[in-house]
């Protein structure tokens, strides 16, 4: 497919998990993909190689988030490789630890907000002069913002995604005159490395998680990537400011 032929996409946290699947799908759709990552050079190279092996074009972009100068460093590296951007996917995020409200240290709280909220806010702010009219911004949220009590141990993380949901709506209103759409895609539990500690090694947890969806299975990164691909395409031109449930029906 060539729905995104001639366009450039930036996917933060694009080297693994949901981010990798989104980067790969946008690459298959014809976009040149900037695969952003923080530390894992090997994973980023693997993602870029997989996009190129499928006939696409991509380049790695290393820039840790949540530290002073993070966004400036990211865009400087991006500008060395590309002239403008058409799709920005704010996917990078951390869960801040599974300690609940009582056990969350101030430094962990600050860190999860720095990575999950502050970084994408200023990434978009500084990216607006690079983002072409008619572009797309996609924020990766979570189904937990609809039902935060489902996983109270990651309350701070859920709060960050709630902030991003508000950002999505406000930004959609602001950028509408430029023909830019802004939407959030909200996964449920997805089988990725971030959930490996409790999901992959516990059969009871896997079965219980699968039972939350009427499809009777656990979500895969590609399930979310396909929704993101729609939001990145011209087919979503009349959809903006929306929170798209990609939980596989787990919230029903």
C-alpha positions as CSV (number, residue, x, y, z in Angstrom):
1,X,0.0,0.0,0.0
2,X,1.1,3.6,-0.7
3,X,-1.3,5.6,1.3
4,X,1.5,7.6,2.8
5,X,3.9,7.7,-0.2
6,X,6.0,10.8,-0.2
7,X,5.4,11.6,3.5
8,X,7.6,11.6,6.5
9,X,6.6,10.2,9.9
10,X,8.2,10.5,13.3
11,X,7.4,7.7,15.8
12,X,8.7,8.3,19.3
13,X,9.6,5.1,21.2
14,X,9.6,3.4,17.8
15,X,12.2,0.7,18.4
16,X,10.1,-1.7,20.3
17,X,6.5,-2.8,21.2
18,X,3.6,-0.7,19.9
19,X,6.0,1.9,18.6
20,X,7.8,-0.6,16.4
21,X,4.6,-2.0,15.0
22,X,3.4,1.5,14.2
23,X,6.7,2.4,12.6
24,X,6.6,-0.8,10.5
25,X,3.0,-0.2,9.4
26,X,3.6,3.4,8.4
27,X,6.7,2.2,6.5
28,X,4.7,-0.4,4.6
29,X,2.2,2.4,3.8
30,X,4.9,4.3,2.0
31,X,6.1,6.8,4.7
32,X,9.7,7.5,5.4
33,X,9.9,6.8,9.1
34,X,12.1,8.3,11.8
35,X,12.4,5.6,14.4
36,X,13.0,7.5,17.6
37,X,14.5,5.7,20.6
38,X,16.2,6.5,23.9
39,X,18.9,3.8,24.6
40,X,18.6,0.5,22.7
41,X,20.7,0.9,19.5
42,X,20.3,-2.7,18.5
43,X,16.5,-2.6,18.7
44,X,16.3,0.6,16.7
45,X,18.6,-0.9,14.0
46,X,16.4,-4.0,13.9
47,X,13.3,-1.9,13.4
48,X,14.9,0.2,10.7
49,X,16.1,-3.0,9.0
50,X,12.7,-4.6,9.1
51,X,11.1,-1.5,7.5
52,X,13.7,-1.5,4.7
53,X,13.5,-5.2,4.2
54,X,9.8,-4.7,3.5
55,X,10.6,-2.2,0.9
56,X,10.2,0.9,3.0
57,X,12.5,3.7,4.1
58,X,13.5,4.6,7.7
59,X,16.3,6.0,9.8
60,X,17.1,5.8,13.6
61,X,16.8,8.8,15.8
62,X,18.4,8.6,19.3
63,X,17.3,11.2,21.9
64,X,16.5,10.3,25.5
65,X,13.3,12.0,26.7
66,X,12.5,13.5,30.1
67,X,15.9,15.2,30.4
68,X,17.0,18.8,29.8
69,X,17.3,19.6,26.1
70,X,15.6,16.4,25.1
71,X,13.2,17.9,22.5
72,X,15.8,20.2,21.1
73,X,18.2,17.3,20.6
74,X,15.5,15.2,19.0
75,X,14.5,17.8,16.4
76,X,18.2,18.6,15.7
77,X,18.8,15.0,14.8
78,X,15.6,14.8,12.8
79,X,16.4,18.0,10.8
80,X,19.8,16.4,9.8
81,X,17.8,13.6,8.1
82,X,14.6,15.1,6.8
83,X,13.0,18.3,5.6
84,X,9.7,18.6,7.4
85,X,7.3,16.0,8.8
86,X,3.7,14.9,8.0
87,X,2.9,12.5,10.8
88,X,3.9,12.7,14.5
89,X,3.2,9.7,16.7
90,X,3.7,10.4,20.4
91,X,4.2,6.8,21.6
92,X,7.2,6.9,23.9
93,X,6.3,6.4,27.5
94,X,7.1,4.8,30.9
95,X,4.8,3.4,33.5
96,X,6.6,5.0,36.5
97,X,6.6,1.9,38.6
98,X,3.7,-0.2,40.0
99,X,3.6,1.2,43.5
100,X,0.1,2.8,43.7
101,X,-0.4,6.2,45.1
102,X,1.0,5.5,48.6
103,X,4.2,4.0,47.2
104,X,5.0,6.5,44.4
105,X,8.1,8.5,45.2
106,X,8.2,12.2,44.1
107,X,11.1,11.6,41.8
108,X,9.2,8.7,40.0
109,X,6.1,10.9,39.7
110,X,8.2,13.7,38.2
111,X,10.0,11.4,35.8
112,X,6.8,9.8,34.4
113,X,5.3,13.2,33.8
114,X,8.5,14.5,32.2
115,X,8.6,11.6,29.7
116,X,4.9,11.1,29.1
117,X,3.5,14.6,29.2
118,X,6.2,17.3,29.1
119,X,8.2,15.8,26.3
120,X,5.4,15.2,23.8
121,X,3.9,18.7,24.6
122,X,7.1,20.5,23.7
123,X,7.9,18.0,20.9
124,X,4.7,19.1,19.2
125,X,5.3,22.8,20.1
126,X,8.7,22.8,18.5
127,X,7.5,20.5,15.7
128,X,4.7,22.8,14.5
129,X,6.9,24.8,12.1
130,X,8.1,21.5,10.7
131,X,4.7,19.8,10.4
132,X,3.1,20.4,7.1
133,X,-0.5,21.5,6.6
134,X,-2.8,18.6,6.4
135,X,-0.6,16.6,8.7
136,X,-1.4,14.2,11.4
137,X,-0.7,14.0,15.2
138,X,-1.4,10.7,16.9
139,X,-1.1,10.4,20.7
140,X,-0.9,6.9,22.2
141,X,-3.2,7.0,25.3
142,X,-4.6,4.1,27.3
143,X,-8.0,2.5,28.0
144,X,-7.2,3.2,31.7
145,X,-8.2,6.9,31.3
146,X,-11.7,5.6,30.9
147,X,-11.5,3.2,33.9
148,X,-8.5,4.2,36.0
149,X,-9.6,2.0,38.9
150,X,-8.8,-1.1,36.9
151,X,-5.1,-0.8,37.6
152,X,-4.7,1.5,40.6
153,X,-1.0,0.5,41.0
154,X,0.0,2.7,38.1
155,X,-2.1,5.7,39.0
156,X,0.6,8.2,38.0
157,X,0.9,6.7,34.6
158,X,-2.8,6.8,34.0
159,X,-2.8,10.5,35.1
160,X,-0.2,11.3,32.4
161,X,-2.4,9.7,29.8
162,X,-5.4,11.7,31.0
163,X,-3.3,14.8,30.5
164,X,-2.5,13.7,26.9
165,X,-6.2,13.1,26.2
166,X,-6.9,16.7,27.2
167,X,-3.9,17.8,25.1
168,X,-5.4,15.9,22.1
169,X,-8.7,17.8,22.2
170,X,-7.1,21.2,22.7
171,X,-4.6,20.7,20.0
172,X,-7.2,19.5,17.5
173,X,-9.1,22.7,18.0
174,X,-6.0,24.8,17.6
175,X,-4.6,23.1,14.5
176,X,-7.9,22.4,12.7
177,X,-7.5,25.6,10.5
178,X,-4.3,24.1,9.0
179,X,-6.1,20.9,8.1
180,X,-4.1,19.0,10.8
181,X,-5.9,16.2,12.6
182,X,-5.1,15.3,16.2
183,X,-6.3,12.0,17.7
184,X,-5.5,9.6,20.5
185,X,-5.5,5.8,20.2
186,X,-6.1,4.0,23.5
187,X,-4.9,0.4,23.8
188,X,-5.8,-2.0,26.5
189,X,-3.2,-4.6,27.7
190,X,-0.9,-5.3,24.8
191,X,1.6,-8.2,24.8
192,X,4.8,-6.1,24.8
193,X,8.0,-5.9,26.8
194,X,6.6,-3.3,29.2
195,X,4.1,-5.9,30.4
196,X,6.4,-8.9,30.3
197,X,7.1,-9.0,34.1
198,X,3.5,-9.9,34.9
199,X,1.9,-11.1,31.7
200,X,4.2,-13.4,29.9
201,X,5.3,-15.6,32.8
202,X,1.9,-16.0,34.5
203,X,-0.6,-18.2,32.7
204,X,-3.4,-17.2,35.1
205,X,-2.7,-13.6,34.4
206,X,-2.7,-14.2,30.6
207,X,-6.0,-16.1,30.7
208,X,-7.6,-13.5,32.9
209,X,-6.4,-10.7,30.6
210,X,-7.6,-12.5,27.5
211,X,-11.0,-13.0,29.1
212,X,-11.5,-9.2,29.4
213,X,-12.0,-8.9,25.7
214,X,-15.0,-10.5,23.9
215,X,-12.5,-11.7,21.4
216,X,-10.9,-13.9,24.1
217,X,-7.3,-13.0,23.4
218,X,-4.6,-10.5,24.4
219,X,-4.0,-7.5,22.1
220,X,-0.9,-7.5,19.9
221,X,1.1,-4.4,18.9
222,X,-0.2,-4.7,15.3
223,X,-3.8,-4.3,16.5
224,X,-2.9,-0.8,17.7
225,X,-0.7,-0.1,14.7
226,X,-3.5,-0.6,12.2
227,X,-5.7,1.9,14.0
228,X,-2.8,4.4,14.0
229,X,-2.3,3.8,10.3
230,X,-5.9,4.8,9.7
231,X,-5.4,8.0,11.7
232,X,-2.3,8.8,9.7
233,X,-4.0,8.4,6.4
234,X,-6.2,10.6,4.3
235,X,-9.1,8.4,5.2
236,X,-9.2,10.0,8.7
237,X,-9.4,13.5,7.3
238,X,-12.8,14.1,9.0
239,X,-11.8,12.6,12.4
240,X,-10.1,14.9,14.9
241,X,-10.0,15.4,18.7
242,X,-11.1,11.8,19.2
243,X,-10.2,9.2,21.8
244,X,-10.2,5.9,19.8
245,X,-10.8,2.8,21.9
246,X,-8.4,0.1,20.9
247,X,-8.9,-2.2,23.8
248,X,-10.5,-5.0,21.9
249,X,-13.7,-4.4,23.7
250,X,-12.2,-4.7,27.2
251,X,-14.2,-1.7,28.4
252,X,-17.6,-3.0,27.4
